[in-house]
Amino acid sequence: MTARLIQLKAAPDLVEQVYCALLDAISAGALLPGQRITQEELAEQLAVSRQPVMQALRLLKKDGFVQDAPVCNGPAGRCRGLQVTPIDTQWIAQVYEVRGALDALAVRLAAARRSPIDPALIAAGRAAVKRADIKAMIDADLAFHTALYRAAQNPLIEQSALLHWHHIRRAMGEALQSAMLREPVWDEHEAIARAVQNGDVALSERLMQAHSGQASTHLGAQFAERAPSTPSPVALKVTARNRQLRGLQQPG
């Protein structure tokens, strides 16, 4: 008799759901940079057991979104647990530099093909702004930029751009706390989409470079008003790796 495998139910993984929920909360500002968090409190708020929360926090720590909280003197003595990682402004600026270069390449290729960009993407972004729904604004922004990457017909652009999307997403969540930055983003997106569809390569690239540069400038100005933040674990790992490589390249 041939052995038969048990059919699995197609249900989202609970750890992944918790991970996404916590990342959404960090990106939208519901969990603030430097805020202390505990498994117990998060499990209670999400109405799940501690096990998936613990695993999700391990992933978030690995990805640089949470870190060990510093020791403090609380009512019970030493405080323990985790905290939301403060934003490293230099790391975010570097990520935006890379994303800006990829976006400029994408619109250049898309405009050369006169690729149409679905107007519904712009409408979705403007609707999110009217609702003041930061998560929806971030999701709409990703959808718009992803459409540009796919219009370029070079899959490596999308793959490369999405490597650090979660960190951009978090920075956007911080920036979009300011209401006056929300509507202009979609004016810029609409102008870019129009230039791409009209086949104006030079204008498309110029508009995208301005769009990326303004986003980075706004973020830098916002974060400059705050106290200097601790570099994220991701940035520290990259810096350490670069130092190691430089050491290997030095003559013996």
N, C-alpha and C positions, 0 to 999 in steps of 0.2 A: 504494500500500500504506500502510495506517495504521500510524504508528509506535507501538510498544508500549514501555511503561516496564518497567524491570527490577523485579521484585518484591523488596521489601526484607524482610530477616529482622527479626522483632520481638525485638531483643535490647537489654537495658539499656545505656545509654551508659556507657562505662568511666569517663569523667571524673565523671559523676554518682555512680557507684559509689564512686569514690575520695573524692569530696566527702562523701558520706554516711558512709563508714567513718571518715574523719577527724573529722567532726562528732560522730559517736557516741563516738569516743575522747575528744574534748574534753569532751563532756557527762558521760560516765561517770567522768572523772577519770584515764583512762589516759594522757592528755596533760595535764599540769598547767599552771595559769596561770603564765606567765613562762618555761615550759620552751622551750629552744631546739630547733628542728627544722630538718632539711635535706631537700632533695628526694631525695638519695641514700639516706639512711637509711630514709625513708618508702617509697620505691620498693622497696627491698630487703625491708622487712617485709611489704609488701602483695603482693610478687611481681608487680610490674608495671613497665613502663618509666618513665622520668622524665617523659615528655611529659604523660600524664594527671595525674600528681602536680603538675606545674608549673601546669597549668591549674586544677586543683582548689584549689591554694593561692592562686591569683589570686582565685578566687571567694570563698574563705574570708577573704582579706584585705579584699576589697570589702565583705563582710558584717560585718566587724569582729571575726572570731574569731581571726585571726592578724595580726601586725604586724611591721615591721622590728625586728630585734633590735638592742639598743644595742651600740656598739663596745666590745670588751673586749681585754685583753692576754692572749692565749692562747699556747700553745707555738709557734705559727707566726706570732705577731705579732697582727695585728688579726683579731678574730672577725667573721664575717659571717653572713647568713642571716636566718631568721625566728624568732619565738617566739610561743607561745600568748598571746593578749592577756589581761592581767590583768582580772579582773572589776571593772567600775565599779559600785559598790554603789548610788550615787545613781540611775544609769540604770536598774538593775534595779528599784529601788523605784518609779520612775515608771512603768515598764512594768506592774508589778503593780497600781498604782493604776488604770490604764486597764483591765486585764484584770478586776479586781474589779468595776468598774462594769458591764462587758459581761456578766459572769457573773451579776450580780444581776438585770440586765434579762432575761437568758435564763431563769433559774429562775422569775421572776415571770410571764413569758408562758407557760412550760411548765406551771406549776402551775395557771394559769387554765384550761388545757385538760386538766388531769389526765393529762398524758402519761406513759405508763409508761416507765421506764428499764430496759433489759435487765439482769437480775441477773447475767448472765454477765460483764458488764463489771466488776462488783465482785469476782466470783470470780477473774477474771483478775488483778486488781490484788493481791488477797490471796495468790494463788499466786506471783506475782512476788516479793512480800515474803518468803515462806517460802524461796524459792530464793536470796534476797539478790541478785537479778538487777536491777541498777540500770537498765539499758537497758529491760528489760521493764516495770519500774515506771513509767518515764517514758512509754513507749508506751501503757501502760494508762491513765495519767492523761490523756493527750491524747484517748484514745478515749472516756473518760467525759465529759470536758468537751465534746467534739465532739457527743456524743449529746444533751447538754443544749441546745447551740446549735441543733441540728436539731429538737429537740422544741419549741423556741420558734417555729418556722416563720417565722423572719425571716432570710433568707440573709445579710443585711448583718452580723449579729452574728458569725457564723462567719468571714466574710471579714475583718472588722476584728480579731477576736481572734487570728487566725492570722498576722497581719502580723509580729508579734514573737515568734512561738512559739519559734523557735530560741534566742533569748536567754533566755526563760523555761526552756526545756529545759536549757540549760547551768546556770542557777542551781539548778534542781531537782537536777541531777546532783551539784552541790556539797553541797546540803542533805541529800541522801539518803545521803551518806557516813556520816551519823549514824544508826545503827540505830534509835534510840528515836523518831525522827520518822516512821518508815515506816508502822507499823500504824495510828496515829491518823488519818492521812490518809484511809485507807479506811473507818474508822469514821465520819468526817465525811461522806465521799461517800455512804455507805449511808444516813445520816440525811437528807441532802439529797434523795436519790432517793425515799425514803419520803414525805417531805413534799410533793414535787412530785406524786407519784402520788396522794396523798390530796387534792390540790387546795388545800392550805394555803399560800396565796400569801404571807402575812406571815411564817410560819415558814420557808418556803423561802428567802425573801430574807434573813431574819435569819441563818439558818445559813450561807448562802453568804458573806455579809459577814464573819461570824466566821471562816470557813474561809480567805478571801482575806487577811484581816487577820493571822491567825496565821501564815500562810505567809510573808508579808512580814516580820513581826516575827522569826520564827525565822531567816530569811536574814540580816536586819540584824544580829542578835546574833552569828551565826556569823562573818560577814565583819568585824565590828567587832573581833574578837579578832586579826585579821591586820593586817599593815602596810597603810597606805593604798595603793590601787592606782591605776595610771594610767588616766585616762578612756579609754574605748574610742573608736575612730575614729568609730563611729556616733554616740555621744553628742557628740563634738567637732563633727561636721558639723551636728547638730541645734542645738547651742549657737551655732555660728557663723552659722547661718541665722537664728536668733532675733534675734541681735544686729544682723544686716543689716536685718531687717524693722523692728526698733525704730528703727534709724537712719533708715530711709525714712519712718517715721511722725513723726519729730521735725519741728517747724515750721522752715521755712527762714529 
